[in-house]
Amino acid sequence: MLTKLDGSAKGGVVLGICDELKVPVRFVGIGEKIGDLRPFDPAAFVEALYSDATTGEAA
């Protein structure tokens, strides 16, 4: 589980963690409450990272 996924700059660290530790991320926290946990979609996450990088916009 990855919490505090509130922007691509901070959230991008997930790629290094998964690679280094060889563990999957199943859920991400997008807020401070238990109801703010969401299933992690790696494809959507990578797409958003590249979209933010090319447009210069924050997630």
N, C-alpha and C positions, 0 to 999 in steps of 0.2 A: 504494500500500500504506500502510495506517495501522497503526502499531505502538503498543503500550501502551494498547490499548482495554480498560481495566479498570474503567470506570465511566461512567455516563451524563453526568456533569458534564464529565469529560475528553473522552469520546468525542463529545459534542455539537459540538465544534469542527469535526468532519468536515463538517457542513452548511455552515458558513461557508467552509471551504477549497474545497469543490466549487463553491460559488456564485462565489466570488472568482476562482478560477483556471480554472474551466470544465474541470476534469479529473475523470474518474470514479475512484472507489475500487474496486479489484477484490478486494483481500484485506485482512484485518485480522489483527493479531497479538494473541492473547489470553494469551500467555505469553512466555517468554524463549527457547524453542527453535524451530528451523525447523519442527518438527512442529506447532507451535502456531499456524501460519498457517491461516486459514479463508477460504473465499470470502465476500465481503461481500454481504449481503442487505439492500438499502436499506429495503424494506418492513418487514422484521422489526425493523430497527434503529429506525425511526421509531416503530413500535408499542411497542417496549420503552421508548423515551424518554417517550412519553406515559403509559404504564403506571406508570413510576417517578415521574413528576411527580404523578400523581393519588393514588398510594398512599403517596408519601413514602419508598419503599424504594429502596435502591441496587441497581444491577445486579450 
